[in-house]
Amino acid sequence: MDLKKYFDADLRTTIFFTVFGVIAGYASFISRSNLISIAILLVFLGAGRFLMQRVVKEKKDMKWWLGNGMIVCIFTWFVVWTIFYNVLV
């Protein structure tokens, strides 16, 4: 296994989903509805995975996607949403 390629894909995916989490958190704050906010998160998760599958160009299992992208995106979304809600409301 090529470690440089392995860590490169992990790092790109983590950074991408972190940025997606920030954008989804801000969009959720703007929506002002909890149900719509969760729907926004799910749309961003699906779109992010679809886009990163095109970039990575390797078959990865669900455990890899959860660890490197989806959990990062969910936590980032929640933190950004909470910060905007507490600071600006």
PyMOL Python script that loads the backbone (N, CA, C, O; Angstrom):
from pymol import cmd

cmd.read_pdbstr("""\
ATOM      1  N   MET A   1       0.848  -1.177   0.000  1.00  0.00           N
ATOM      2  CA  MET A   1       0.000   0.000   0.000  1.00  0.00           C
ATOM      3  C   MET A   1       0.894   1.241   0.000  1.00  0.00           C
ATOM      4  O   MET A   1       1.885   1.313   0.727  1.00  0.00           O
ATOM      5  N   ASP A   2       0.523   2.204  -0.825  1.00  0.00           N
ATOM      6  CA  ASP A   2       1.253   3.462  -0.931  1.00  0.00           C
ATOM      7  C   ASP A   2       0.721   4.429   0.131  1.00  0.00           C
ATOM      8  O   ASP A   2      -0.400   4.924   0.018  1.00  0.00           O
ATOM      9  N   LEU A   3       1.531   4.695   1.162  1.00  0.00           N
ATOM     10  CA  LEU A   3       1.077   5.536   2.270  1.00  0.00           C
ATOM     11  C   LEU A   3       0.830   6.977   1.852  1.00  0.00           C
ATOM     12  O   LEU A   3      -0.083   7.622   2.367  1.00  0.00           O
ATOM     13  N   LYS A   4       1.625   7.487   0.932  1.00  0.00           N
ATOM     14  CA  LYS A   4       1.433   8.865   0.500  1.00  0.00           C
ATOM     15  C   LYS A   4       0.065   9.044  -0.163  1.00  0.00           C
ATOM     16  O   LYS A   4      -0.642  10.016   0.107  1.00  0.00           O
ATOM     17  N   LYS A   5      -0.293   8.116  -1.017  1.00  0.00           N
ATOM     18  CA  LYS A   5      -1.592   8.186  -1.690  1.00  0.00           C
ATOM     19  C   LYS A   5      -2.728   7.977  -0.692  1.00  0.00           C
ATOM     20  O   LYS A   5      -3.769   8.627  -0.796  1.00  0.00           O
ATOM     21  N   TYR A   6      -2.536   7.072   0.276  1.00  0.00           N
ATOM     22  CA  TYR A   6      -3.566   6.801   1.282  1.00  0.00           C
ATOM     23  C   TYR A   6      -3.846   8.036   2.131  1.00  0.00           C
ATOM     24  O   TYR A   6      -5.003   8.415   2.310  1.00  0.00           O
ATOM     25  N   PHE A   7      -2.806   8.657   2.650  1.00  0.00           N
ATOM     26  CA  PHE A   7      -3.004   9.835   3.489  1.00  0.00           C
ATOM     27  C   PHE A   7      -3.461  11.035   2.683  1.00  0.00           C
ATOM     28  O   PHE A   7      -4.168  11.901   3.198  1.00  0.00           O
ATOM     29  N   ASP A   8      -3.068  11.090   1.441  1.00  0.00           N
ATOM     30  CA  ASP A   8      -3.501  12.201   0.596  1.00  0.00           C
ATOM     31  C   ASP A   8      -5.010  12.151   0.380  1.00  0.00           C
ATOM     32  O   ASP A   8      -5.676  13.183   0.470  1.00  0.00           O
ATOM     33  N   ALA A   9      -5.554  10.988   0.102  1.00  0.00           N
ATOM     34  CA  ALA A   9      -7.007  10.849  -0.088  1.00  0.00           C
ATOM     35  C   ALA A   9      -7.746  11.125   1.212  1.00  0.00           C
ATOM     36  O   ALA A   9      -8.794  11.770   1.200  1.00  0.00           O
ATOM     37  N   ASP A  10      -7.217  10.648   2.331  1.00  0.00           N
ATOM     38  CA  ASP A  10      -7.850  10.902   3.627  1.00  0.00           C
ATOM     39  C   ASP A  10      -7.870  12.378   3.950  1.00  0.00           C
ATOM     40  O   ASP A  10      -8.894  12.915   4.372  1.00  0.00           O
ATOM     41  N   LEU A  11      -6.754  13.029   3.756  1.00  0.00           N
ATOM     42  CA  LEU A  11      -6.656  14.456   4.082  1.00  0.00           C
ATOM     43  C   LEU A  11      -7.555  15.303   3.190  1.00  0.00           C
ATOM     44  O   LEU A  11      -8.228  16.210   3.678  1.00  0.00           O
ATOM     45  N   ARG A  12      -7.575  15.021   1.901  1.00  0.00           N
ATOM     46  CA  ARG A  12      -8.452  15.767   0.994  1.00  0.00           C
ATOM     47  C   ARG A  12      -9.920  15.576   1.359  1.00  0.00           C
ATOM     48  O   ARG A  12     -10.695  16.532   1.348  1.00  0.00           O
ATOM     49  N   THR A  13     -10.297  14.356   1.677  1.00  0.00           N
ATOM     50  CA  THR A  13     -11.682  14.078   2.040  1.00  0.00           C
ATOM     51  C   THR A  13     -12.068  14.775   3.337  1.00  0.00           C
ATOM     52  O   THR A  13     -13.160  15.335   3.435  1.00  0.00           O
ATOM     53  N   THR A  14     -11.192  14.749   4.327  1.00  0.00           N
ATOM     54  CA  THR A  14     -11.482  15.391   5.606  1.00  0.00           C
ATOM     55  C   THR A  14     -11.621  16.894   5.454  1.00  0.00           C
ATOM     56  O   THR A  14     -12.541  17.487   6.018  1.00  0.00           O
ATOM     57  N   ILE A  15     -10.732  17.518   4.710  1.00  0.00           N
ATOM     58  CA  ILE A  15     -10.812  18.969   4.489  1.00  0.00           C
ATOM     59  C   ILE A  15     -12.074  19.321   3.704  1.00  0.00           C
ATOM     60  O   ILE A  15     -12.751  20.295   4.031  1.00  0.00           O
ATOM     61  N   PHE A  16     -12.391  18.550   2.688  1.00  0.00           N
ATOM     62  CA  PHE A  16     -13.581  18.799   1.879  1.00  0.00           C
ATOM     63  C   PHE A  16     -14.849  18.728   2.726  1.00  0.00           C
ATOM     64  O   PHE A  16     -15.704  19.609   2.638  1.00  0.00           O
ATOM     65  N   PHE A  17     -14.972  17.685   3.544  1.00  0.00           N
ATOM     66  CA  PHE A  17     -16.168  17.544   4.368  1.00  0.00           C
ATOM     67  C   PHE A  17     -16.206  18.557   5.510  1.00  0.00           C
ATOM     68  O   PHE A  17     -17.288  18.899   5.986  1.00  0.00           O
ATOM     69  N   THR A  18     -15.059  19.042   5.956  1.00  0.00           N
ATOM     70  CA  THR A  18     -15.049  20.112   6.951  1.00  0.00           C
ATOM     71  C   THR A  18     -15.617  21.386   6.349  1.00  0.00           C
ATOM     72  O   THR A  18     -16.429  22.062   6.980  1.00  0.00           O
ATOM     73  N   VAL A  19     -15.204  21.714   5.149  1.00  0.00           N
ATOM     74  CA  VAL A  19     -15.739  22.899   4.465  1.00  0.00           C
ATOM     75  C   VAL A  19     -17.232  22.725   4.194  1.00  0.00           C
ATOM     76  O   VAL A  19     -18.010  23.662   4.373  1.00  0.00           O
ATOM     77  N   PHE A  20     -17.628  21.534   3.766  1.00  0.00           N
ATOM     78  CA  PHE A  20     -19.057  21.269   3.545  1.00  0.00           C
ATOM     79  C   PHE A  20     -19.843  21.395   4.845  1.00  0.00           C
ATOM     80  O   PHE A  20     -20.979  21.870   4.831  1.00  0.00           O
ATOM     81  N   GLY A  21     -19.265  20.983   5.961  1.00  0.00           N
ATOM     82  CA  GLY A  21     -19.923  21.106   7.249  1.00  0.00           C
ATOM     83  C   GLY A  21     -20.129  22.553   7.655  1.00  0.00           C
ATOM     84  O   GLY A  21     -21.168  22.903   8.215  1.00  0.00           O
ATOM     85  N   VAL A  22     -19.134  23.406   7.372  1.00  0.00           N
ATOM     86  CA  VAL A  22     -19.252  24.837   7.676  1.00  0.00           C
ATOM     87  C   VAL A  22     -20.361  25.462   6.828  1.00  0.00           C
ATOM     88  O   VAL A  22     -21.187  26.217   7.339  1.00  0.00           O
ATOM     89  N   ILE A  23     -20.376  25.151   5.556  1.00  0.00           N
ATOM     90  CA  ILE A  23     -21.407  25.704   4.666  1.00  0.00           C
ATOM     91  C   ILE A  23     -22.790  25.205   5.077  1.00  0.00           C
ATOM     92  O   ILE A  23     -23.749  25.977   5.095  1.00  0.00           O
ATOM     93  N   ALA A  24     -22.896  23.920   5.405  1.00  0.00           N
ATOM     94  CA  ALA A  24     -24.187  23.357   5.826  1.00  0.00           C
ATOM     95  C   ALA A  24     -24.635  23.952   7.152  1.00  0.00           C
ATOM     96  O   ALA A  24     -25.830  24.166   7.354  1.00  0.00           O
ATOM     97  N   GLY A  25     -23.705  24.223   8.057  1.00  0.00           N
ATOM     98  CA  GLY A  25     -24.050  24.846   9.334  1.00  0.00           C
ATOM     99  C   GLY A  25     -24.596  26.240   9.154  1.00  0.00           C
ATOM    100  O   GLY A  25     -25.574  26.615   9.800  1.00  0.00           O
ATOM    101  N   TYR A  26     -23.979  27.009   8.286  1.00  0.00           N
ATOM    102  CA  TYR A  26     -24.472  28.358   8.025  1.00  0.00           C
ATOM    103  C   TYR A  26     -25.833  28.320   7.315  1.00  0.00           C
ATOM    104  O   TYR A  26     -26.726  29.104   7.636  1.00  0.00           O
ATOM    105  N   ALA A  27     -25.982  27.411   6.359  1.00  0.00           N
ATOM    106  CA  ALA A  27     -27.269  27.280   5.665  1.00  0.00           C
ATOM    107  C   ALA A  27     -28.363  26.837   6.635  1.00  0.00           C
ATOM    108  O   ALA A  27     -29.510  27.270   6.515  1.00  0.00           O
ATOM    109  N   SER A  28     -28.020  25.986   7.586  1.00  0.00           N
ATOM    110  CA  SER A  28     -28.996  25.556   8.582  1.00  0.00           C
ATOM    111  C   SER A  28     -29.393  26.701   9.500  1.00  0.00           C
ATOM    112  O   SER A  28     -30.553  26.804   9.899  1.00  0.00           O
ATOM    113  N   PHE A  29     -28.444  27.557   9.837  1.00  0.00           N
ATOM    114  CA  PHE A  29     -28.766  28.716  10.658  1.00  0.00           C
ATOM    115  C   PHE A  29     -29.724  29.653   9.929  1.00  0.00           C
ATOM    116  O   PHE A  29     -30.653  30.193  10.530  1.00  0.00           O
ATOM    117  N   ILE A  30     -29.499  29.840   8.651  1.00  0.00           N
ATOM    118  CA  ILE A  30     -30.356  30.720   7.859  1.00  0.00           C
ATOM    119  C   ILE A  30     -31.771  30.144   7.739  1.00  0.00           C
ATOM    120  O   ILE A  30     -32.739  30.903   7.674  1.00  0.00           O
ATOM    121  N   SER A  31     -31.903  28.825   7.708  1.00  0.00           N
ATOM    122  CA  SER A  31     -33.220  28.215   7.509  1.00  0.00           C
ATOM    123  C   SER A  31     -34.147  28.404   8.705  1.00  0.00           C
ATOM    124  O   SER A  31     -35.362  28.469   8.523  1.00  0.00           O
ATOM    125  N   ARG A  32     -33.610  28.493   9.924  1.00  0.00           N
ATOM    126  CA  ARG A  32     -34.385  28.727  11.152  1.00  0.00           C
ATOM    127  C   ARG A  32     -35.381  27.617  11.484  1.00  0.00           C
ATOM    128  O   ARG A  32     -36.305  27.841  12.266  1.00  0.00           O
ATOM    129  N   SER A  33     -35.218  26.449  10.918  1.00  0.00           N
ATOM    130  CA  SER A  33     -36.102  25.323  11.208  1.00  0.00           C
ATOM    131  C   SER A  33     -35.250  24.079  11.452  1.00  0.00           C
ATOM    132  O   SER A  33     -34.344  23.785  10.672  1.00  0.00           O
ATOM    133  N   ASN A  34     -35.533  23.355  12.520  1.00  0.00           N
ATOM    134  CA  ASN A  34     -34.735  22.183  12.859  1.00  0.00           C
ATOM    135  C   ASN A  34     -34.874  21.072  11.824  1.00  0.00           C
ATOM    136  O   ASN A  34     -33.883  20.440  11.459  1.00  0.00           O
ATOM    137  N   LEU A  35     -36.062  20.834  11.362  1.00  0.00           N
ATOM    138  CA  LEU A  35     -36.284  19.772  10.379  1.00  0.00           C
ATOM    139  C   LEU A  35     -35.605  20.097   9.046  1.00  0.00           C
ATOM    140  O   LEU A  35     -34.987  19.229   8.429  1.00  0.00           O
ATOM    141  N   ILE A  36     -35.722  21.328   8.618  1.00  0.00           N
ATOM    142  CA  ILE A  36     -35.059  21.742   7.372  1.00  0.00           C
ATOM    143  C   ILE A  36     -33.542  21.710   7.542  1.00  0.00           C
ATOM    144  O   ILE A  36     -32.821  21.386   6.599  1.00  0.00           O
ATOM    145  N   SER A  37     -33.056  22.043   8.732  1.00  0.00           N
ATOM    146  CA  SER A  37     -31.614  22.009   8.993  1.00  0.00           C
ATOM    147  C   SER A  37     -31.051  20.608   8.860  1.00  0.00           C
ATOM    148  O   SER A  37     -29.976  20.420   8.290  1.00  0.00           O
ATOM    149  N   ILE A  38     -31.761  19.634   9.375  1.00  0.00           N
ATOM    150  CA  ILE A  38     -31.313  18.247   9.250  1.00  0.00           C
ATOM    151  C   ILE A  38     -31.384  17.792   7.797  1.00  0.00           C
ATOM    152  O   ILE A  38     -30.517  17.049   7.336  1.00  0.00           O
ATOM    153  N   ALA A  39     -32.409  18.231   7.078  1.00  0.00           N
ATOM    154  CA  ALA A  39     -32.504  17.901   5.655  1.00  0.00           C
ATOM    155  C   ALA A  39     -31.337  18.517   4.873  1.00  0.00           C
ATOM    156  O   ALA A  39     -30.786  17.889   3.968  1.00  0.00           O
ATOM    157  N   ILE A  40     -30.971  19.742   5.230  1.00  0.00           N
ATOM    158  CA  ILE A  40     -29.823  20.391   4.583  1.00  0.00           C
ATOM    159  C   ILE A  40     -28.558  19.590   4.824  1.00  0.00           C
ATOM    160  O   ILE A  40     -27.765  19.391   3.904  1.00  0.00           O
ATOM    161  N   LEU A  41     -28.357  19.126   6.061  1.00  0.00           N
ATOM    162  CA  LEU A  41     -27.192  18.311   6.372  1.00  0.00           C
ATOM    163  C   LEU A  41     -27.171  17.041   5.540  1.00  0.00           C
ATOM    164  O   LEU A  41     -26.131  16.684   4.987  1.00  0.00           O
ATOM    165  N   LEU A  42     -28.291  16.359   5.440  1.00  0.00           N
ATOM    166  CA  LEU A  42     -28.346  15.112   4.675  1.00  0.00           C
ATOM    167  C   LEU A  42     -28.067  15.334   3.192  1.00  0.00           C
ATOM    168  O   LEU A  42     -27.412  14.514   2.549  1.00  0.00           O
ATOM    169  N   VAL A  43     -28.568  16.446   2.651  1.00  0.00           N
ATOM    170  CA  VAL A  43     -28.293  16.775   1.252  1.00  0.00           C
ATOM    171  C   VAL A  43     -26.803  17.040   1.056  1.00  0.00           C
ATOM    172  O   VAL A  43     -26.212  16.579   0.079  1.00  0.00           O
ATOM    173  N   PHE A  44     -26.197  17.781   1.979  1.00  0.00           N
ATOM    174  CA  PHE A  44     -24.765  18.064   1.873  1.00  0.00           C
ATOM    175  C   PHE A  44     -23.938  16.794   2.020  1.00  0.00           C
ATOM    176  O   PHE A  44     -22.931  16.636   1.329  1.00  0.00           O
ATOM    177  N   LEU A  45     -24.338  15.889   2.903  1.00  0.00           N
ATOM    178  CA  LEU A  45     -23.615  14.622   3.048  1.00  0.00           C
ATOM    179  C   LEU A  45     -23.682  13.788   1.767  1.00  0.00           C
ATOM    180  O   LEU A  45     -22.674  13.243   1.318  1.00  0.00           O
ATOM    181  N   GLY A  46     -24.869  13.695   1.191  1.00  0.00           N
ATOM    182  CA  GLY A  46     -25.020  12.929  -0.047  1.00  0.00           C
ATOM    183  C   GLY A  46     -24.253  13.540  -1.210  1.00  0.00           C
ATOM    184  O   GLY A  46     -23.577  12.839  -1.962  1.00  0.00           O
ATOM    185  N   ALA A  47     -24.366  14.851  -1.346  1.00  0.00           N
ATOM    186  CA  ALA A  47     -23.655  15.529  -2.431  1.00  0.00           C
ATOM    187  C   ALA A  47     -22.146  15.456  -2.229  1.00  0.00           C
ATOM    188  O   ALA A  47     -21.393  15.276  -3.187  1.00  0.00           O
ATOM    189  N   GLY A  48     -21.714  15.594  -0.998  1.00  0.00           N
ATOM    190  CA  GLY A  48     -20.283  15.522  -0.708  1.00  0.00           C
ATOM    191  C   GLY A  48     -19.697  14.163  -1.008  1.00  0.00           C
ATOM    192  O   GLY A  48     -18.608  14.059  -1.572  1.00  0.00           O
ATOM    193  N   ARG A  49     -20.414  13.121  -0.633  1.00  0.00           N
ATOM    194  CA  ARG A  49     -19.914  11.777  -0.927  1.00  0.00           C
ATOM    195  C   ARG A  49     -19.882  11.529  -2.429  1.00  0.00           C
ATOM    196  O   ARG A  49     -18.933  10.936  -2.942  1.00  0.00           O
ATOM    197  N   PHE A  50     -20.910  11.977  -3.133  1.00  0.00           N
ATOM    198  CA  PHE A  50     -20.937  11.810  -4.586  1.00  0.00           C
ATOM    199  C   PHE A  50     -19.766  12.539  -5.241  1.00  0.00           C
ATOM    200  O   PHE A  50     -19.104  11.984  -6.119  1.00  0.00           O
ATOM    201  N   LEU A  51     -19.506  13.781  -4.820  1.00  0.00           N
ATOM    202  CA  LEU A  51     -18.404  14.553  -5.406  1.00  0.00           C
ATOM    203  C   LEU A  51     -17.043  13.962  -5.062  1.00  0.00           C
ATOM    204  O   LEU A  51     -16.156  13.912  -5.915  1.00  0.00           O
ATOM    205  N   MET A  52     -16.869  13.515  -3.825  1.00  0.00           N
ATOM    206  CA  MET A  52     -15.568  12.973  -3.440  1.00  0.00           C
ATOM    207  C   MET A  52     -15.307  11.603  -4.057  1.00  0.00           C
ATOM    208  O   MET A  52     -14.149  11.234  -4.254  1.00  0.00           O
ATOM    209  N   GLN A  53     -16.350  10.843  -4.366  1.00  0.00           N
ATOM    210  CA  GLN A  53     -16.130   9.576  -5.072  1.00  0.00           C
ATOM    211  C   GLN A  53     -15.539   9.840  -6.447  1.00  0.00           C
ATOM    212  O   GLN A  53     -14.737   9.052  -6.949  1.00  0.00           O
ATOM    213  N   ARG A  54     -15.937  10.949  -7.053  1.00  0.00           N
ATOM    214  CA  ARG A  54     -15.378  11.313  -8.360  1.00  0.00           C
ATOM    215  C   ARG A  54     -13.918  11.734  -8.242  1.00  0.00           C
ATOM    216  O   ARG A  54     -13.125  11.481  -9.149  1.00  0.00           O
ATOM    217  N   VAL A  55     -13.556  12.372  -7.135  1.00  0.00           N
ATOM    218  CA  VAL A  55     -12.187  12.858  -6.946  1.00  0.00           C
ATOM    219  C   VAL A  55     -11.249  11.723  -6.533  1.00  0.00           C
ATOM    220  O   VAL A  55     -10.150  11.600  -7.074  1.00  0.00           O
ATOM    221  N   VAL A  56     -11.676  10.897  -5.580  1.00  0.00           N
ATOM    222  CA  VAL A  56     -10.824   9.836  -5.054  1.00  0.00           C
ATOM    223  C   VAL A  56     -10.611   8.743  -6.094  1.00  0.00           C
ATOM    224  O   VAL A  56      -9.508   8.207  -6.203  1.00  0.00           O
ATOM    225  N   LYS A  57     -11.638   8.403  -6.854  1.00  0.00           N
ATOM    226  CA  LYS A  57     -11.582   7.411  -7.936  1.00  0.00           C
ATOM    227  C   LYS A  57     -11.154   6.030  -7.459  1.00  0.00           C
ATOM    228  O   LYS A  57     -10.527   5.274  -8.201  1.00  0.00           O
ATOM    229  N   GLU A  58     -11.496   5.708  -6.219  1.00  0.00           N
ATOM    230  CA  GLU A  58     -11.249   4.385  -5.677  1.00  0.00           C
ATOM    231  C   GLU A  58     -12.505   3.907  -4.980  1.00  0.00           C
ATOM    232  O   GLU A  58     -13.297   4.710  -4.487  1.00  0.00           O
ATOM    233  N   LYS A  59     -12.682   2.622  -4.939  1.00  0.00           N
ATOM    234  CA  LYS A  59     -13.821   2.042  -4.239  1.00  0.00           C
ATOM    235  C   LYS A  59     -13.491   1.989  -2.750  1.00  0.00           C
ATOM    236  O   LYS A  59     -12.601   1.250  -2.329  1.00  0.00           O
ATOM    237  N   LYS A  60     -14.211   2.774  -1.962  1.00  0.00           N
ATOM    238  CA  LYS A  60     -14.014   2.802  -0.513  1.00  0.00           C
ATOM    239  C   LYS A  60     -15.257   2.257   0.170  1.00  0.00           C
ATOM    240  O   LYS A  60     -16.370   2.430  -0.327  1.00  0.00           O
ATOM    241  N   ASP A  61     -15.072   1.600   1.305  1.00  0.00           N
ATOM    242  CA  ASP A  61     -16.218   1.040   2.021  1.00  0.00           C
ATOM    243  C   ASP A  61     -16.873   2.109   2.903  1.00  0.00           C
ATOM    244  O   ASP A  61     -16.353   3.215   3.050  1.00  0.00           O
ATOM    245  N   MET A  62     -18.008   1.760   3.479  1.00  0.00           N
ATOM    246  CA  MET A  62     -18.785   2.713   4.266  1.00  0.00           C
ATOM    247  C   MET A  62     -18.036   3.151   5.520  1.00  0.00           C
ATOM    248  O   MET A  62     -18.179   4.294   5.953  1.00  0.00           O
ATOM    249  N   LYS A  63     -17.248   2.267   6.105  1.00  0.00           N
ATOM    250  CA  LYS A  63     -16.467   2.623   7.295  1.00  0.00           C
ATOM    251  C   LYS A  63     -15.486   3.756   6.973  1.00  0.00           C
ATOM    252  O   LYS A  63     -15.309   4.666   7.782  1.00  0.00           O
ATOM    253  N   TRP A  64     -14.859   3.707   5.819  1.00  0.00           N
ATOM    254  CA  TRP A  64     -13.928   4.754   5.410  1.00  0.00           C
ATOM    255  C   TRP A  64     -14.659   6.079   5.236  1.00  0.00           C
ATOM    256  O   TRP A  64     -14.168   7.119   5.675  1.00  0.00           O
ATOM    257  N   TRP A  65     -15.831   6.051   4.597  1.00  0.00           N
ATOM    258  CA  TRP A  65     -16.599   7.286   4.394  1.00  0.00           C
ATOM    259  C   TRP A  65     -17.077   7.868   5.708  1.00  0.00           C
ATOM    260  O   TRP A  65     -17.063   9.086   5.887  1.00  0.00           O
ATOM    261  N   LEU A  66     -17.501   7.019   6.630  1.00  0.00           N
ATOM    262  CA  LEU A  66     -17.949   7.508   7.930  1.00  0.00           C
ATOM    263  C   LEU A  66     -16.802   8.147   8.701  1.00  0.00           C
ATOM    264  O   LEU A  66     -16.968   9.221   9.280  1.00  0.00           O
ATOM    265  N   GLY A  67     -15.655   7.507   8.715  1.00  0.00           N
ATOM    266  CA  GLY A  67     -14.519   7.999   9.489  1.00  0.00           C
ATOM    267  C   GLY A  67     -13.846   9.227   8.911  1.00  0.00           C
ATOM    268  O   GLY A  67     -13.382  10.087   9.659  1.00  0.00           O
ATOM    269  N   ASN A  68     -13.787   9.321   7.607  1.00  0.00           N
ATOM    270  CA  ASN A  68     -13.050  10.409   6.980  1.00  0.00           C
ATOM    271  C   ASN A  68     -13.913  11.553   6.485  1.00  0.00           C
ATOM    272  O   ASN A  68     -13.386  12.613   6.146  1.00  0.00           O
ATOM    273  N   GLY A  69     -15.208  11.369   6.434  1.00  0.00           N
ATOM    274  CA  GLY A  69     -16.022  12.428   5.864  1.00  0.00           C
ATOM    275  C   GLY A  69     -17.291  12.735   6.620  1.00  0.00           C
ATOM    276  O   GLY A  69     -17.507  13.869   7.048  1.00  0.00           O
ATOM    277  N   MET A  70     -18.117  11.748   6.783  1.00  0.00           N
ATOM    278  CA  MET A  70     -19.455  12.016   7.291  1.00  0.00           C
ATOM    279  C   MET A  70     -19.465  12.440   8.757  1.00  0.00           C
ATOM    280  O   MET A  70     -20.178  13.377   9.115  1.00  0.00           O
ATOM    281  N   ILE A  71     -18.704  11.785   9.597  1.00  0.00           N
ATOM    282  CA  ILE A  71     -18.648  12.170  11.013  1.00  0.00           C
ATOM    283  C   ILE A  71     -18.035  13.553  11.151  1.00  0.00           C
ATOM    284  O   ILE A  71     -18.504  14.362  11.952  1.00  0.00           O
ATOM    285  N   VAL A  72     -17.004  13.830  10.388  1.00  0.00           N
ATOM    286  CA  VAL A  72     -16.381  15.155  10.408  1.00  0.00           C
ATOM    287  C   VAL A  72     -17.387  16.221   9.991  1.00  0.00           C
ATOM    288  O   VAL A  72     -17.467  17.280  10.613  1.00  0.00           O
ATOM    289  N   CYS A  73     -18.147  15.947   8.950  1.00  0.00           N
ATOM    290  CA  CYS A  73     -19.135  16.895   8.460  1.00  0.00           C
ATOM    291  C   CYS A  73     -20.247  17.117   9.484  1.00  0.00           C
ATOM    292  O   CYS A  73     -20.673  18.253   9.693  1.00  0.00           O
ATOM    293  N   ILE A  74     -20.715  16.060  10.117  1.00  0.00           N
ATOM    294  CA  ILE A  74     -21.795  16.186  11.103  1.00  0.00           C
ATOM    295  C   ILE A  74     -21.338  17.013  12.296  1.00  0.00           C
ATOM    296  O   ILE A  74     -22.061  17.906  12.738  1.00  0.00           O
ATOM    297  N   PHE A  75     -20.149  16.730  12.826  1.00  0.00           N
ATOM    298  CA  PHE A  75     -19.662  17.486  13.973  1.00  0.00           C
ATOM    299  C   PHE A  75     -19.393  18.948  13.618  1.00  0.00           C
ATOM    300  O   PHE A  75     -19.722  19.848  14.391  1.00  0.00           O
ATOM    301  N   THR A  76     -18.799  19.183  12.454  1.00  0.00           N
ATOM    302  CA  THR A  76     -18.534  20.554  12.025  1.00  0.00           C
ATOM    303  C   THR A  76     -19.839  21.310  11.820  1.00  0.00           C
ATOM    304  O   THR A  76     -19.958  22.466  12.225  1.00  0.00           O
ATOM    305  N   TRP A  77     -20.817  20.665  11.194  1.00  0.00           N
ATOM    306  CA  TRP A  77     -22.134  21.276  10.995  1.00  0.00           C
ATOM    307  C   TRP A  77     -22.754  21.675  12.328  1.00  0.00           C
ATOM    308  O   TRP A  77     -23.242  22.795  12.480  1.00  0.00           O
ATOM    309  N   PHE A  78     -22.735  20.752  13.299  1.00  0.00           N
ATOM    310  CA  PHE A  78     -23.353  21.030  14.584  1.00  0.00           C
ATOM    311  C   PHE A  78     -22.650  22.169  15.322  1.00  0.00           C
ATOM    312  O   PHE A  78     -23.312  23.028  15.905  1.00  0.00           O
ATOM    313  N   VAL A  79     -21.327  22.184  15.303  1.00  0.00           N
ATOM    314  CA  VAL A  79     -20.574  23.243  15.984  1.00  0.00           C
ATOM    315  C   VAL A  79     -20.844  24.600  15.334  1.00  0.00           C
ATOM    316  O   VAL A  79     -21.102  25.577  16.036  1.00  0.00           O
ATOM    317  N   VAL A  80     -20.790  24.671  14.019  1.00  0.00           N
ATOM    318  CA  VAL A  80     -21.022  25.945  13.318  1.00  0.00           C
ATOM    319  C   VAL A  80     -22.452  26.415  13.523  1.00  0.00           C
ATOM    320  O   VAL A  80     -22.681  27.600  13.767  1.00  0.00           O
ATOM    321  N   TRP A  81     -23.407  25.519  13.428  1.00  0.00           N
ATOM    322  CA  TRP A  81     -24.810  25.867  13.625  1.00  0.00           C
ATOM    323  C   TRP A  81     -25.033  26.401  15.043  1.00  0.00           C
ATOM    324  O   TRP A  81     -25.732  27.399  15.223  1.00  0.00           O
ATOM    325  N   THR A  82     -24.451  25.751  16.039  1.00  0.00           N
ATOM    326  CA  THR A  82     -24.589  26.170  17.426  1.00  0.00           C
ATOM    327  C   THR A  82     -23.926  27.524  17.670  1.00  0.00           C
ATOM    328  O   THR A  82     -24.482  28.367  18.374  1.00  0.00           O
ATOM    329  N   ILE A  83     -22.761  27.737  17.103  1.00  0.00           N
ATOM    330  CA  ILE A  83     -22.062  29.011  17.277  1.00  0.00           C
ATOM    331  C   ILE A  83     -22.879  30.146  16.663  1.00  0.00           C
ATOM    332  O   ILE A  83     -23.089  31.172  17.310  1.00  0.00           O
ATOM    333  N   PHE A  84     -23.334  29.979  15.446  1.00  0.00           N
ATOM    334  CA  PHE A  84     -24.151  31.027  14.809  1.00  0.00           C
ATOM    335  C   PHE A  84     -25.426  31.273  15.601  1.00  0.00           C
ATOM    336  O   PHE A  84     -25.832  32.421  15.776  1.00  0.00           O
ATOM    337  N   TYR A  85     -26.054  30.224  16.075  1.00  0.00           N
ATOM    338  CA  TYR A  85     -27.301  30.367  16.811  1.00  0.00           C
ATOM    339  C   TYR A  85     -27.068  31.123  18.124  1.00  0.00           C
ATOM    340  O   TYR A  85     -27.851  32.007  18.469  1.00  0.00           O
ATOM    341  N   ASN A  86     -26.013  30.790  18.852  1.00  0.00           N
ATOM    342  CA  ASN A  86     -25.757  31.421  20.144  1.00  0.00           C
ATOM    343  C   ASN A  86     -25.204  32.834  20.035  1.00  0.00           C
ATOM    344  O   ASN A  86     -25.504  33.676  20.881  1.00  0.00           O
ATOM    345  N   VAL A  87     -24.424  33.105  19.038  1.00  0.00           N
ATOM    346  CA  VAL A  87     -23.815  34.426  18.896  1.00  0.00           C
ATOM    347  C   VAL A  87     -24.761  35.420  18.247  1.00  0.00           C
ATOM    348  O   VAL A  87     -24.822  36.575  18.666  1.00  0.00           O
ATOM    349  N   LEU A  88     -25.484  34.999  17.250  1.00  0.00           N
ATOM    350  CA  LEU A  88     -26.279  35.940  16.478  1.00  0.00           C
ATOM    351  C   LEU A  88     -27.736  36.021  16.892  1.00  0.00           C
ATOM    352  O   LEU A  88     -28.458  36.880  16.386  1.00  0.00           O
ATOM    353  N   VAL A  89     -28.197  35.165  17.790  1.00  0.00           N
ATOM    354  CA  VAL A  89     -29.599  35.233  18.199  1.00  0.00           C
ATOM    355  C   VAL A  89     -29.709  35.840  19.565  1.00  0.00           C
ATOM    356  O   VAL A  89     -30.814  35.984  20.089  1.00  0.00           O
TER     357      VAL A  89
END
""", "prot")
cmd.dss("prot")
cmd.show_as("cartoon", "prot")
cmd.util.cbc("prot")
cmd.orient("prot")
